Amino acid sequence: MKTTTKQPNNQTTEQPNNRTTKLTAVKTSTKQMLLGLIPALAMMCFQHDAMADLATVDLGTADNFAVLAGSGITVAGAVNTSTINGDIGTYPTPAVTGSGNMVLNGVDQTLNSSLMSIAKNDLSAAFTDAAGRPATTTYAPATDLGGLTLTSGVYNDSSSFGLTGVLTLDAQDDPNAVFIIQAGSSLITASDSSIILMNGAQACHIFWVVGSSATLGTGSDFMGTILALTSITANTGATVDGRLLAENGAVTLDDNTITKAVCNTSAASVPEPTTVIAGMLLLLPFGTTALRMLRQKRGTPSV
């Protein structure tokens, strides 16, 4: 139904009623919202890709080992005081001393020379890869990481890293977040030091690249895989959620628990629908604003 009004020049014009006006407004608002979502979604995709840039380190067959050495494994302490959850092996020096002092929930692959040769080659390739990643953060020599909170990235100290107290690794709700810490020479953790994982961080994505040797202090609680060029020593009571992989030197244990880190594949790598919707709504004003600015620049009337 339409109403008519008389104009001064006696011409009759039609005017839409209130219902037609409201429908037009709804269509216009819907169009603006849908068009505004395009740049908003583009911004979300760009942000997600930026977070996923840092790839994990491929350990190859070395991934199966909790402890891997080049010149022998020594397990000190009393009988059954160390527990290793994962395979162990040493190559080319096939010497495991103190095997009675450990409970091995895995396989001693030391005498499988064919497999050990491949695993050591894979370890060498992984070390080269991790050591060669460009640093996102560079520290002054001999930095202590205690008290810091790190997000996904590559952290480099050309000399050595220490750890006194607590280091926090924050994945920022990305279960695939990767942390690579490069020590040019040594890694030394203090007694009772610890690493805390938060917001989805996983020990399987943490890699410590050590140019010479690593030492874990008494009672320290350590997270991640150590890739040491020379040797690794875990002092009394130290626990590791990760791996101790020494390319050329020995691994020495004493009343430790070493558990091969395994990724939680059930962790969602894609944001939940509610998260996506919330992000779209938050970014929508920016999308519509960008659209209007583009139209103004091109001389296109706004809708």
Sine and cosine of phi, psi and omega as CSV:
sin_phi,cos_phi,sin_psi,cos_psi,sin_omega,cos_omega
0.00,0.00,0.72,-0.69,-0.03,-1.00
-0.82,-0.58,0.48,-0.88,0.05,-1.00
-0.95,-0.31,0.44,-0.90,0.02,-1.00
-0.82,-0.57,0.51,-0.86,0.06,-1.00
-0.75,-0.66,0.52,-0.85,0.02,-1.00
-1.00,0.08,0.75,-0.66,0.08,-1.00
-1.00,-0.09,0.35,-0.93,-0.02,-1.00
-0.82,0.57,-0.54,0.84,-0.03,-1.00
-1.00,0.05,0.27,0.96,0.05,-1.00
0.92,0.39,0.21,0.98,0.08,-1.00
-1.00,0.06,0.55,-0.83,0.00,-1.00
-0.98,-0.20,0.78,-0.62,0.04,-1.00
-0.85,-0.53,0.50,-0.87,0.02,-1.00
-0.99,-0.10,0.66,-0.75,0.05,-1.00
-0.86,-0.51,0.70,-0.72,0.01,-1.00
-0.92,0.38,0.55,-0.84,0.08,-1.00
-0.98,0.21,0.00,-1.00,-0.09,-1.00
-0.89,0.46,-0.60,0.80,-0.03,-1.00
-0.90,0.44,-0.69,0.73,0.02,-1.00
-0.90,0.45,-0.64,0.77,0.02,-1.00
-0.89,0.46,-0.67,0.74,-0.02,-1.00
-0.92,0.40,-0.66,0.75,0.02,-1.00
-0.89,0.46,-0.64,0.76,0.03,-1.00
-0.89,0.46,-0.67,0.74,0.00,-1.00
-0.90,0.44,-0.65,0.76,0.01,-1.00
-0.90,0.43,-0.69,0.72,0.01,-1.00
-0.88,0.47,-0.65,0.76,0.00,-1.00
-0.90,0.43,-0.70,0.71,0.00,-1.00
-0.90,0.44,-0.66,0.75,0.01,-1.00
-0.90,0.44,-0.66,0.75,0.01,-1.00
-0.89,0.46,-0.69,0.72,0.02,-1.00
-0.88,0.47,-0.66,0.75,-0.02,-1.00
-0.90,0.43,-0.72,0.69,-0.02,-1.00
-0.91,0.42,-0.67,0.74,0.03,-1.00
-0.92,0.40,-0.58,0.81,0.00,-1.00
-0.93,0.37,-0.43,0.90,0.01,-1.00
-0.94,0.34,-0.41,0.91,-0.03,-1.00
-0.87,0.49,-0.82,0.57,0.05,-1.00
-0.92,0.39,-0.47,0.88,0.02,-1.00
-0.91,0.42,-0.71,0.70,0.03,-1.00
-0.91,0.42,-0.60,0.80,0.04,-1.00
-0.88,0.48,-0.65,0.76,0.02,-1.00
-0.90,0.43,-0.64,0.77,0.02,-1.00
-0.91,0.42,-0.68,0.73,0.01,-1.00
-0.90,0.44,-0.65,0.76,0.02,-1.00
-0.89,0.45,-0.66,0.75,0.00,-1.00
-0.91,0.42,-0.66,0.75,0.00,-1.00
-0.90,0.43,-0.68,0.73,0.01,-1.00
-0.89,0.46,-0.61,0.80,-0.01,-1.00
-0.90,0.43,-0.60,0.80,0.00,-1.00
-0.94,0.34,-0.48,0.88,-0.11,-0.99
-1.00,-0.05,0.15,0.99,-0.09,-1.00
-0.90,0.43,-0.63,0.78,-0.10,-1.00
-0.99,0.14,0.93,-0.36,-0.02,-1.00
-0.99,0.15,0.44,-0.90,0.06,-1.00
-0.95,0.31,0.19,-0.98,0.02,-1.00
-1.00,-0.07,0.82,-0.57,-0.01,-1.00
-0.99,0.14,0.91,-0.41,-0.02,-1.00
-1.00,0.03,-0.15,0.99,-0.03,-1.00
0.87,0.49,-0.67,-0.75,-0.01,-1.00
-0.95,0.33,-0.27,0.96,0.06,-1.00
-0.93,0.37,-0.25,0.97,0.02,-1.00
-0.88,0.48,-0.44,0.90,-0.05,-1.00
-0.97,0.22,-0.18,0.98,-0.11,-0.99
-0.99,-0.14,0.66,-0.75,0.19,-0.98
-1.00,0.04,-0.56,0.83,0.04,-1.00
-0.69,-0.72,0.81,-0.59,0.02,-1.00
-0.66,-0.75,0.78,-0.62,-0.07,-1.00
-0.76,-0.65,0.21,-0.98,0.04,-1.00
-0.97,-0.23,-0.56,0.83,-0.08,-1.00
-0.78,-0.63,0.55,0.83,0.13,-0.99
0.89,-0.45,0.43,-0.90,0.08,-1.00
-0.85,-0.52,0.77,-0.64,0.05,-1.00
-0.87,-0.50,0.79,-0.62,0.02,-1.00
-0.91,-0.42,0.97,-0.26,0.00,-1.00
-1.00,0.04,0.02,-1.00,0.03,-1.00
0.99,-0.13,-0.25,-0.97,-0.03,-1.00
-1.00,-0.02,0.09,-1.00,-0.03,-1.00
-0.87,0.50,0.75,-0.66,0.08,-1.00
0.86,0.52,0.48,0.88,-0.01,-1.00
-1.00,-0.01,-0.25,0.97,0.09,-1.00
-0.94,-0.35,0.60,-0.80,0.03,-1.00
-0.83,-0.56,0.78,-0.63,0.02,-1.00
-0.85,-0.53,0.87,-0.49,0.01,-1.00
-0.97,-0.26,1.00,-0.08,-0.10,-1.00
0.64,-0.77,0.14,-0.99,-0.01,-1.00
-0.97,0.26,0.37,-0.93,0.12,-0.99
-0.77,-0.63,0.30,-0.95,0.05,-1.00
-0.03,-1.00,0.41,-0.91,0.05,-1.00
-0.62,-0.79,0.72,-0.70,-0.08,-1.00
-0.39,-0.92,0.71,-0.70,0.23,0.97
-1.00,0.02,-0.10,0.99,0.02,-1.00
-1.00,0.00,0.95,-0.31,-0.11,-0.99
-1.00,0.04,0.87,0.50,-0.07,-1.00
-0.87,-0.49,0.91,-0.42,0.10,-1.00
-0.90,-0.44,0.92,-0.39,-0.05,-1.00
-0.95,-0.31,0.72,-0.69,0.03,-1.00
0.99,0.16,0.51,0.86,-0.02,-1.00
-0.88,0.48,-0.43,0.90,0.04,-1.00
-0.94,0.33,-0.21,0.98,0.00,-1.00
-1.00,0.01,0.05,1.00,-0.03,-1.00
-0.79,-0.62,0.45,-0.89,0.18,-0.98
-0.97,-0.24,0.90,-0.44,-0.07,-1.00
-0.97,-0.24,0.94,-0.35,0.10,-1.00
-0.99,-0.15,0.93,0.36,-0.07,-1.00
0.08,-1.00,-0.39,-0.92,-0.06,-1.00
-0.82,-0.57,0.70,-0.72,0.15,-0.99
-0.99,0.12,0.96,-0.29,-0.09,-1.00
-1.00,-0.05,0.16,0.99,-0.14,-0.99
-0.82,0.57,-0.65,0.76,-0.07,-1.00
-0.99,0.13,-0.07,1.00,0.06,-1.00
-1.00,0.01,0.98,0.19,-0.16,-0.99
-0.88,0.48,-0.55,0.84,0.00,-1.00
-0.91,0.42,-0.76,0.65,0.03,-1.00
-0.90,0.44,-0.66,0.75,-0.05,-1.00
-0.90,0.43,-0.60,0.80,0.03,-1.00
-0.89,0.45,-0.68,0.73,0.02,-1.00
-0.91,0.41,-0.68,0.73,-0.02,-1.00
-0.89,0.46,-0.65,0.76,0.01,-1.00
-0.93,0.37,-0.61,0.80,0.07,-1.00
-0.90,0.43,-0.65,0.76,0.04,-1.00
-0.91,0.41,-0.61,0.79,0.05,-1.00
-0.89,0.45,-0.69,0.72,0.02,-1.00
-0.88,0.48,-0.66,0.75,0.01,-1.00
-0.91,0.41,-0.64,0.77,0.01,-1.00
-0.91,0.41,-0.66,0.75,0.03,-1.00
-0.88,0.47,-0.72,0.70,-0.01,-1.00
-0.88,0.48,-0.67,0.74,0.02,-1.00
-0.89,0.46,-0.80,0.60,-0.07,-1.00
-0.90,0.43,-0.64,0.77,-0.01,-1.00
-0.94,0.35,-0.43,0.90,-0.05,-1.00
-1.00,-0.01,-0.04,1.00,0.01,-1.00
-0.92,0.38,0.72,-0.70,0.03,-1.00
-0.92,0.40,0.69,-0.73,-0.07,-1.00
-0.95,0.31,0.67,-0.74,0.16,-0.99
-1.00,-0.05,-0.39,0.92,0.07,-1.00
-0.65,-0.76,0.76,-0.65,0.01,-1.00
-0.89,-0.46,0.73,-0.68,-0.03,-1.00
-0.95,-0.30,0.35,-0.94,0.13,-0.99
-0.93,0.37,0.35,-0.94,-0.04,-1.00
-0.84,0.54,0.58,-0.81,0.09,-1.00
0.87,0.50,0.82,0.57,0.00,-1.00
-1.00,0.09,0.67,-0.74,0.13,-0.99
-0.99,-0.13,0.83,-0.56,-0.06,-1.00
-1.00,0.09,-0.10,1.00,0.00,-1.00
-0.85,0.52,0.71,-0.70,0.03,-1.00
1.00,0.03,-0.11,0.99,-0.04,-1.00
-1.00,-0.04,0.39,-0.92,0.16,-0.99
-0.86,-0.51,0.86,-0.51,-0.05,-1.00
-0.92,-0.39,0.63,-0.78,0.13,-0.99
-0.97,-0.23,0.04,-1.00,-0.05,-1.00
-0.80,0.60,0.74,-0.68,-0.01,-1.00
0.24,-0.97,-0.05,-1.00,0.03,-1.00
-0.91,-0.42,0.86,-0.51,-0.09,-1.00
-0.90,-0.43,0.79,-0.62,-0.13,-0.99
-0.80,-0.60,0.72,-0.70,0.20,-0.98
-0.77,-0.64,0.88,-0.47,-0.08,-1.00
-0.91,0.41,-0.28,0.96,0.00,-1.00
-0.98,-0.21,-1.00,0.07,-0.07,-1.00
-0.46,-0.89,0.39,-0.92,0.12,-0.99
-0.92,-0.39,0.64,-0.77,0.15,-0.99
-0.88,-0.48,0.28,-0.96,0.06,-1.00
-0.61,-0.79,0.95,-0.31,0.06,-1.00
-0.88,-0.47,0.80,-0.60,-0.03,-1.00
1.00,0.04,-0.73,-0.68,-0.16,-0.99
-0.85,-0.52,0.75,-0.67,0.16,-0.99
-0.94,-0.35,0.75,-0.66,0.02,-1.00
-0.94,-0.33,0.76,-0.65,0.06,-1.00
-0.92,-0.38,0.88,-0.47,-0.13,-0.99
-0.93,-0.36,0.90,-0.44,-0.01,-1.00
-0.99,0.11,-0.12,0.99,0.01,-1.00
0.81,0.59,0.70,0.71,0.06,-1.00
0.92,0.40,0.36,0.93,0.10,-1.00
-0.92,-0.38,0.97,-0.26,-0.05,-1.00
-0.91,0.41,-0.22,0.98,0.02,-1.00
-0.98,-0.17,0.18,0.98,0.00,-1.00
-0.88,0.48,0.72,-0.70,-0.06,-1.00
-0.91,-0.41,0.67,-0.74,0.03,-1.00
-0.84,-0.54,0.85,-0.53,0.05,-1.00
-0.84,-0.55,0.88,-0.48,-0.02,-1.00
-0.91,-0.41,0.90,-0.43,-0.10,-0.99
-0.96,-0.27,0.90,-0.43,0.08,-1.00
-0.95,-0.30,0.87,-0.50,-0.04,-1.00
-0.87,0.49,-0.56,0.83,-0.03,-1.00
-0.87,-0.49,-0.97,0.23,-0.15,-0.99
-0.78,-0.62,0.31,-0.95,0.14,-0.99
-0.79,-0.61,0.83,-0.56,-0.01,-1.00
-0.72,-0.69,0.85,-0.52,0.08,-1.00
-0.97,-0.23,0.61,-0.80,-0.02,-1.00
-0.98,0.20,0.26,-0.96,0.06,-1.00
-0.85,0.53,0.68,-0.74,0.06,-1.00
0.89,0.45,0.30,0.95,0.11,-0.99
-0.96,0.28,0.30,-0.95,-0.04,-1.00
-0.46,-0.89,0.31,-0.95,0.08,-1.00
-0.84,-0.55,0.78,-0.63,0.00,-1.00
-0.94,-0.34,0.73,-0.68,0.05,-1.00
-0.97,-0.24,0.71,-0.71,-0.01,-1.00
-0.64,-0.77,0.38,-0.93,0.06,-1.00
0.81,0.59,0.71,0.70,0.11,-0.99
1.00,-0.02,0.03,1.00,0.02,-1.00
-0.88,0.47,0.63,-0.78,-0.02,-1.00
-0.82,-0.58,0.66,-0.75,-0.03,-1.00
-0.88,0.48,-0.46,0.89,-0.02,-1.00
-0.93,0.37,-0.26,0.97,-0.01,-1.00
-0.95,-0.31,0.32,0.95,0.00,-1.00
-0.92,-0.40,0.80,-0.60,-0.06,-1.00
-0.75,-0.67,0.81,-0.59,0.04,-1.00
-0.96,-0.29,0.92,-0.40,-0.04,-1.00
-0.98,-0.21,0.90,-0.43,-0.15,-0.99
-0.88,-0.48,0.86,-0.51,-0.08,-1.00
-0.93,0.36,-0.36,0.93,0.08,-1.00
-0.74,-0.68,-1.00,-0.07,-0.11,-0.99
-0.80,-0.60,0.44,-0.90,0.03,-1.00
-0.87,-0.49,0.63,-0.78,0.03,-1.00
-0.74,-0.67,0.82,-0.57,0.04,-1.00
-0.98,-0.20,0.82,-0.57,-0.09,-1.00
-0.94,0.35,0.29,-0.96,0.00,-1.00
-0.83,0.56,0.78,-0.62,0.07,-1.00
0.95,0.33,0.20,0.98,-0.01,-1.00
-0.97,0.24,0.52,-0.86,-0.01,-1.00
-0.92,-0.39,0.97,-0.25,-0.20,-0.98
-0.93,-0.36,0.58,-0.81,0.02,-1.00
-0.83,-0.56,0.71,-0.71,0.12,-0.99
0.93,-0.37,0.15,-0.99,-0.01,-1.00
-1.00,-0.10,0.82,-0.58,0.08,-1.00
-1.00,-0.04,0.83,-0.55,0.11,-0.99
-0.94,-0.33,0.99,-0.10,-0.06,-1.00
-0.97,-0.24,0.69,-0.72,0.02,-1.00
-0.94,0.34,-0.54,0.84,-0.03,-1.00
-0.93,-0.37,-0.99,-0.13,-0.16,-0.99
-0.83,-0.56,0.23,-0.97,0.04,-1.00
-0.69,-0.73,0.74,-0.67,0.06,-1.00
-0.82,-0.57,0.81,-0.59,0.10,-1.00
-0.94,-0.34,0.92,-0.38,-0.03,-1.00
-0.97,0.24,0.12,-0.99,-0.15,-0.99
-0.77,0.63,0.80,-0.60,0.11,-0.99
0.99,0.13,-0.03,1.00,0.02,-1.00
-0.94,0.33,0.64,-0.77,0.05,-1.00
-0.87,-0.49,0.53,-0.85,-0.05,-1.00
-0.71,-0.70,0.82,-0.57,0.20,-0.98
-0.97,-0.25,1.00,-0.04,-0.12,-0.99
0.30,-0.95,-0.77,-0.64,0.01,-1.00
-0.47,-0.88,0.47,-0.89,0.13,-0.99
-0.90,-0.43,0.97,-0.24,-0.08,-1.00
-0.85,-0.52,0.95,-0.32,-0.01,-1.00
-0.95,-0.32,0.88,-0.47,-0.13,-0.99
-0.93,0.36,-0.72,0.69,-0.10,-0.99
-0.90,-0.43,-0.48,0.88,-0.10,-1.00
-0.99,-0.15,-0.34,-0.94,-0.06,-1.00
-0.98,-0.18,0.33,-0.94,0.17,-0.99
-0.90,-0.43,0.80,-0.60,-0.03,-1.00
-0.88,-0.48,0.79,-0.61,-0.03,-1.00
-0.87,-0.48,0.38,-0.92,0.04,-1.00
-0.37,-0.93,0.99,-0.17,0.03,-1.00
0.83,0.55,0.83,0.56,-0.06,-1.00
-0.87,-0.49,0.30,-0.95,0.18,-0.98
-0.84,-0.54,0.88,-0.47,-0.02,-1.00
-0.89,-0.46,0.87,-0.49,-0.02,-1.00
-0.86,-0.52,0.87,-0.50,0.02,-1.00
-0.85,0.52,0.81,-0.58,-0.03,-1.00
-0.95,0.31,0.73,-0.68,0.03,-1.00
-0.82,-0.57,0.74,-0.67,-0.02,-1.00
-0.95,0.33,0.60,-0.80,0.10,-1.00
-1.00,0.10,0.99,-0.13,-0.07,-1.00
-0.96,0.27,-0.21,0.98,0.03,-1.00
-0.98,0.21,-0.23,0.97,0.04,-1.00
-0.91,0.41,0.77,-0.64,-0.08,-1.00
-0.93,0.38,0.79,-0.62,0.08,-1.00
-1.00,-0.04,-0.16,0.99,0.04,-1.00
-0.91,-0.40,0.69,-0.72,-0.02,-1.00
-0.83,0.56,0.56,-0.83,0.07,-1.00
-0.89,0.46,0.46,-0.89,-0.01,-1.00
-0.81,0.59,-0.64,0.76,-0.01,-1.00
-0.90,0.44,-0.57,0.82,0.03,-1.00
-0.92,0.38,-0.65,0.76,0.01,-1.00
-0.90,0.44,-0.71,0.70,-0.01,-1.00
-0.88,0.47,-0.69,0.72,0.01,-1.00
-0.88,0.48,-0.66,0.75,0.02,-1.00
-0.91,0.42,-0.63,0.78,0.02,-1.00
-0.90,0.44,-0.67,0.74,0.00,-1.00
-0.92,0.40,-0.60,0.80,0.02,-1.00
-0.93,0.38,-0.60,0.80,-0.06,-1.00
-1.00,0.05,-0.22,0.98,-0.07,-1.00
-0.82,0.57,-0.73,0.68,0.01,-1.00
-0.85,0.53,-0.61,0.79,0.02,-1.00
-0.92,0.40,-0.60,0.80,0.01,-1.00
-0.92,0.39,-0.72,0.70,-0.01,-1.00
-0.92,0.39,-0.60,0.80,0.04,-1.00
-0.89,0.45,-0.70,0.71,0.02,-1.00
-0.88,0.47,-0.62,0.79,0.00,-1.00
-0.91,0.42,-0.69,0.72,0.01,-1.00
-0.90,0.44,-0.67,0.74,0.02,-1.00
-0.88,0.47,-0.64,0.77,0.01,-1.00
-0.90,0.43,-0.66,0.75,0.01,-1.00
-0.91,0.41,-0.65,0.76,0.02,-1.00
-0.88,0.47,-0.64,0.77,-0.02,-1.00
-0.91,0.42,-0.59,0.80,-0.03,-1.00
-1.00,0.01,-0.06,1.00,0.02,-1.00
0.98,0.20,0.35,0.94,-0.01,-1.00
-1.00,-0.01,0.77,-0.64,0.01,-1.00
-0.87,0.49,0.61,-0.79,0.06,-1.00
-0.96,0.28,0.52,-0.86,0.05,-1.00
-1.00,-0.04,0.00,0.00,0.00,0.00
